[in-house]
């Protein structure tokens, strides 16, 4: 795995539990993260998000803390200064249904508690190395939920002269990536990551 200098990274931790915030802070310090800010509520988290404009956000999600509300606010709120910020959902929820909910809210990575330094580092590196295109549509705002490039091996059926949006480029077409339905492949990959954690 690639090693990164994270000293210039600005990270926001939003978790209602002080011990969890402290654990994440200590792990991030060990990684060499230069600027770490904490918040203990969704409202404070959003204020700090707009004040700091972080490079990465770690968000809790549990029965007493609606981290999904913060993710949605960051992604779609009119006051949000950086809706494209990578967001790692840090949660005790490991069920596939929860992974789907977090994907649909716009999270970038999913990490199931208990947190280990190696798993957190893996999620951070994945957010860096595998940055996905950012999608804005009526049905969804967030990183593209497809984790793998889809290839088509069938015959060309378009009329001559017709070209799909993005054809001939490495970028997926806007129509292809703005699909409001989570692909089974992306959800399966996120679920496997959650189960492996």
N, C-alpha and C positions, 0 to 999 in steps of 0.2 A: 504494500500500500504506500502511496505517495506521502511524503512528509511535507507539511506546510508550515510556513512562518505565520502564525496567527496573532502576532503582536499588535497589528494595526486593526484587528477585527473588533467591532463594537457589537456586544451581545446583550440582549434584554432577556431577563429571566422573569416569567410571570407565573407565580405559584403561591397559593395561600398558606402553605406550610413553611415556616422559617427553617426547619431542619433540611427540607428538600432544597430550598433556595441556597442554603449554605453548602450542601453537598455539591450541587451543580456549579456553584461559584468556585469551590476548591478544585474540582475537576478541570474547569475552564482555565483556572490559574496555572495548573500543571501543564496544560496545553500551550501556555504562553499567551493566552488572550489578553490583550492590553486594556480593554475598557469593558467593564461589566456593570450593568445597572439592574436593579431588582424592583419588582412591584408585587403587591399581594392581592390585587383585585383586578377585575376586567377594566374598570374605569381608570384606575391608576396606571394599569398596563398600557392602555391606549394613550393616555397623556404622556407617559414616558416614551412610548413609541414615537410619537410626533416630535417630542423634544430632542430625543437622541438620534432618530432616524437610523436604527441599527442595521448592521449587515446580516444579522441572524437573530431570530426570536425563538426562545424555548417556552412553550406554553403548557401548563397543566390542564388536565381535563378529568374531573371526577364528579360524583353526585353533588358535592357542595361548591363546585367551581366550574362554571360554564366556559371552558376554554374555547369551545366552538364559536361562542358569541364574539370573542375577541378576534378569532381568525376571520370570521365574516366581516367584522368591523374594519380590520386592517385591509382586507381584500376589496371591500365594496363601499366603505364609508366615504362620504364626500370630503371629510376632513383628513383622510388618510394621506400622509405625505409620501409614502413609499409602499404601495400595495404589492409590489413585486418581491418584497423582502422574503427570503427563505424562512419558513416556519417549521420548526420541529415540534410535533405534538408529543409531550412526555406524559404518559398516562398509565394507570393500572389496568385500563381496559384492553384486553387482548383479543376480544371476539371479532370475527370477520365483519359482522354488522357494524361495529364501531369504526373499524378501519374504513369501510365504505362511507360512513358519515363524515369522518375527518377528511377523506379525499374530496367528497362533495362540497365541504366547507372551504376547501382551498389549501389544506396543509401541504407542505413539501415533503416531509419525512415523518415517520411514525416510530416512536420508541416506547416500548412497554417497560414499566418499572418491574423489578428493581433495576436501576440504572448502573451500568458499569462504565468505566472510562473507555474501554475499547469499543463498546457499542455506540456510545455517544460520539466518539471520534469517527467511527465508520459512517454515522449519519451525517456528520458535518462534512466529511470528505465527499460523500455521495452528493450532497447539495452543491458542492463546489465543482466536482468533476462531471457530474451528470445533470447540469442545469437544463431544465426543460423550458421550451417556449412558454411565455405567459399568455394566457387566453382571457379575452374579455368578450363575453356574449351575454344575451339576456338570461340564459339559464345557468351560467357558470363563470366565475372569475377566479383565476389561480393558475398554477403551473399545469401544463398539459398532463392529463392523467395517464396518458400512454407512456409506459416506461421503456418500450422497445419499438424500434422502427418496424412498421408493418410492410412486408413486401408482397407484391402481387405477381404471380407467375402465369396468369392467364393471358389470353389474347387481347389485343387492343380492340375495344369496341366503340370508341368515340368516332364520330364522323370526321372525315378528313378536315384538317384545318382547325378543328376544335381542340383547345388545349386546356387542361385543368389548371386552376389557380395554383401557382407554385411549381408547375411542371418544369422540369429541366433545372431545378434548384435543389439544394439539399434540405430546404425548409418544407415542412408539411403545408398543405394548402390550408387557408383559413377555415374553409368549410369542413375539412377533415378533422382539424384539431378542436373546433368549437362544438363538436357533438355533445349534447347535454347528457348523454348516457355514459356512465363509467364503463370502460371496456372490462370484460371479464379477466383479461390478461393482466391489466394494471392492478385490479383489485386482488387477484390471486397472488401477484408478486408482493403487494403490500401485506397481505395476510400471512404469506410465508415469512416475511421479515418480522412481523409481529410475533408469530409463533416461535421463531428462532431466538427471539430476544429473551 
